[in-house]
Amino acid sequence: MRTRALAWVAACIVGAAPLRAQLPVTTGVSVSLAEHRVTAGAGLERSSGTMFGLWATTSLPWQALEARLSLRAGSLGANESSAFDRDVGEATVGASLPLSDWWGIDAGVVVRRYESALAAQRWVWGEVGIHARRSMLEDALKLSAGLSIIPWVSVSGISRPDLAVAAHSAVGYTAGRLTATIRYGLERFDFPARNGVRRLEELSSLELGVAWKIR
């Protein structure tokens, strides 16, 4: 799975090369402490571990639209006997449109794959949301928070959730071309009851990132 993720990154870098001469580009790396939780009638199944990521953003001329591509992959180890060790990899394509200096709207598509000794499961979803941002210390310090709804989700092997939401908060500090960030994100999926059992699934992560503004 990690080999495939690196291949995706290489393809994205090659594909983005012609655009770098015309558009501003920022790239970054991240490391996340992630926790996956599932409740499906047999108690809490919890696994946790480390995920590594690469991402790139650019600002398009149209309405200062920001486009983003990110990749993450890692391994989550079981914390209970009822859980399973699993590898996880994901790709996200998204965009943000500022509506003012304080807030804007977001949209994106996420493809994620969990793989364990038991089975492999693919998730695909689209999300829309809003974010709020505040700059301080002459734009060196940036605070942000966002909330998204996920109206469409496809999960292999099980039915679609009744409710799916995501939230995040972040702090970033910029010095020259370098920006350091800390971000917390949470995703929640509530599935319809089946045989009297309701499945609840969450993924949370605390992410540390460093970004470099290329141009």
C-alpha distance (Angstrom), angle and dihedral (degrees) to the residues before:
residue distance angle dihedral
M1 . . .
R2 3.81 . .
T3 3.80 89.8 .
R4 3.79 90.4 55.1
A5 3.82 90.7 48.4
L6 3.81 91.4 53.0
A7 3.80 89.6 49.5
W8 3.81 89.6 53.5
V9 3.81 90.2 50.9
A10 3.82 92.4 50.5
A11 3.80 91.4 49.5
C12 3.81 91.5 49.8
I13 3.80 92.6 49.8
V14 3.80 92.0 50.1
G15 3.79 92.0 46.3
A16 3.80 92.6 48.7
A17 3.81 95.6 49.5
P18 3.84 96.4 89.6
L19 3.82 90.4 51.4
R20 3.79 96.8 52.2
A21 3.79 91.9 76.3
Q22 3.81 91.2 58.3
L23 3.82 108.7 29.5
P24 3.82 132.8 49.4
V25 3.80 109.6 -103.7
T26 3.80 130.7 -165.1
T27 3.79 121.4 -175.0
G28 3.78 130.1 -172.2
V29 3.78 148.5 174.4
S30 3.79 128.6 -140.4
V31 3.78 143.7 -174.4
S32 3.81 120.2 -153.9
L33 3.78 134.6 -165.0
A34 3.80 101.1 -145.4
E35 3.80 134.0 -172.0
H36 3.81 125.3 -166.1
R37 3.82 119.1 -161.8
V38 3.80 129.4 -173.9
T39 3.80 129.4 179.5
A40 3.80 112.4 -172.3
G41 3.80 107.3 150.5
A42 3.82 98.1 -71.3
G43 3.79 98.0 79.3
L44 3.78 128.0 -93.6
E45 3.80 117.4 -28.6
R46 3.79 107.8 -162.0
S47 3.78 130.9 177.6
S48 3.79 130.4 169.9
G49 3.76 140.7 -179.1
T50 3.79 147.2 123.5
M51 3.79 129.1 -54.9
F52 3.80 126.0 -168.1
G53 3.78 123.3 -152.8
L54 3.79 146.1 -170.2
W55 3.77 125.1 -164.6
A56 3.79 143.9 168.8
T57 3.80 134.3 -162.6
T58 3.76 135.1 -169.4
S59 3.80 134.6 -177.9
L60 3.78 116.1 -127.0
P61 3.81 120.7 -148.0
W62 3.80 92.5 -121.8
Q63 3.83 108.4 95.1
A64 3.83 91.3 -34.0
L65 3.80 89.4 -72.3
E66 3.82 112.3 -178.5
A67 3.82 117.5 -147.1
R68 3.80 122.0 -162.1
L69 3.80 136.9 -169.7
S70 3.81 120.6 -172.9
L71 3.80 137.1 174.9
R72 3.80 128.1 -166.1
A73 3.80 132.9 177.7
G74 3.78 136.4 168.3
S75 3.78 148.2 124.2
L76 3.80 129.0 -87.8
G77 3.81 118.6 -157.1
A78 3.82 122.0 -149.1
N79 3.81 115.7 -103.9
E80 3.82 95.4 -171.1
S81 3.78 133.3 40.4
S82 3.82 89.3 -115.7
A83 3.82 92.3 58.1
F84 3.81 130.6 76.8
D85 3.79 134.4 -134.3
R86 3.78 108.0 -112.1
D87 3.78 142.5 178.4
V88 3.78 118.1 -134.9
G89 3.80 131.9 -164.8
E90 3.79 130.3 173.0
A91 3.79 143.1 177.4
T92 3.81 123.9 -157.9
V93 3.79 130.3 -168.2
G94 3.79 115.9 -173.0
A95 3.78 147.8 152.3
S96 3.80 136.5 -151.4
L97 3.80 126.0 -155.0
P98 3.82 117.0 -163.9
L99 3.80 114.2 -139.6
S100 3.80 94.4 -178.3
D101 3.80 139.7 -14.1
W102 3.80 88.3 -81.3
W103 3.78 108.7 41.3
G104 3.79 146.4 13.5
I105 3.79 145.9 165.2
D106 3.81 130.2 -93.0
A107 3.80 135.4 -159.4
G108 3.77 132.6 177.1
V109 3.79 151.1 150.2
V110 3.81 123.7 -126.5
V111 3.81 128.2 -163.8
R112 3.81 114.9 -169.8
R113 3.80 133.8 173.6
Y114 3.79 128.0 -162.7
E115 3.79 116.9 -165.4
S116 3.81 126.6 -173.8
A117 3.80 138.0 156.0
L118 3.81 87.1 -92.0
A119 3.81 101.9 50.3
A120 3.78 147.8 -38.7
Q121 3.79 120.6 -109.1
R122 3.80 128.9 -167.4
W123 3.80 124.4 -154.9
V124 3.80 125.2 -167.6
W125 3.80 123.8 176.1
G126 3.78 145.1 156.9
E127 3.79 123.3 -140.1
V128 3.80 138.7 -171.2
G129 3.77 127.3 -169.6
I130 3.78 151.2 139.6
H131 3.79 131.7 -103.4
A132 3.78 136.5 -163.8
R133 3.81 123.5 -149.9
R134 3.79 134.2 -172.8
S135 3.81 127.4 -173.2
M136 3.79 123.4 -154.0
L137 3.81 138.9 173.7
E138 3.82 92.8 38.4
D139 3.83 91.8 -48.2
A140 3.81 93.3 -53.3
L141 3.82 92.9 111.7
K142 3.79 119.3 49.7
L143 3.80 127.4 -173.9
S144 3.80 122.9 -168.6
A145 3.79 141.7 170.1
G146 3.77 133.3 179.1
L147 3.78 144.3 -176.3
S148 3.80 125.9 -157.6
I149 3.77 136.9 -175.5
I150 3.79 119.7 -146.3
P151 3.80 106.7 -147.4
W152 3.80 96.4 173.5
V153 3.81 126.7 43.1
S154 3.80 131.1 164.1
V155 3.83 118.0 -166.7
S156 3.79 121.3 179.2
G157 3.80 114.6 -123.8
I158 3.82 98.4 11.5
S159 3.79 138.4 60.8
R160 3.78 124.1 -91.4
P161 3.82 118.4 -87.7
D162 3.79 121.3 -102.8
L163 3.79 91.8 -139.5
A164 3.79 131.5 19.1
V165 3.81 127.0 174.5
A166 3.79 138.4 162.6
A167 3.81 133.1 -161.1
H168 3.79 136.1 -177.9
S169 3.79 143.6 176.7
A170 3.79 128.5 -165.4
V171 3.79 144.8 -179.0
G172 3.79 122.5 -157.3
Y173 3.79 133.9 -176.6
T174 3.81 122.3 -162.7
A175 3.80 127.5 -158.6
G176 3.79 113.1 174.6
R177 3.80 108.7 -49.0
L178 3.80 93.8 -19.6
T179 3.82 124.2 90.8
A180 3.81 126.0 -175.7
T181 3.81 118.4 -161.6
I182 3.77 140.7 -175.7
R183 3.80 116.7 -161.9
Y184 3.79 135.6 179.2
G185 3.80 119.5 -159.9
L186 3.81 133.9 -179.1
E187 3.82 130.7 -172.0
R188 3.81 122.7 -170.2
F189 3.82 127.5 -168.6
D190 3.83 122.0 -174.8
F191 3.80 113.9 -166.8
P192 3.82 127.0 -159.8
A193 3.79 117.6 -94.4
R194 3.79 116.4 -94.5
N195 3.81 120.3 -167.6
G196 3.77 87.8 -11.5
V197 3.83 93.4 -54.1
R198 3.80 122.0 113.0
R199 3.81 120.2 -155.9
L200 3.81 118.7 -142.0
E201 3.81 120.7 -175.9
E202 3.82 132.2 -176.9
L203 3.78 138.7 176.2
S204 3.80 119.4 -166.8
S205 3.78 128.5 177.2
L206 3.79 139.8 -178.2
E207 3.78 107.0 -150.1
L208 3.80 130.7 -164.4
G209 3.80 114.3 -164.5
V210 3.78 142.2 177.9
A211 3.80 121.9 -160.6
W212 3.80 133.0 -170.3
K213 3.79 123.5 -156.6
I214 3.81 105.1 -136.7
R215 3.79 95.7 -171.9
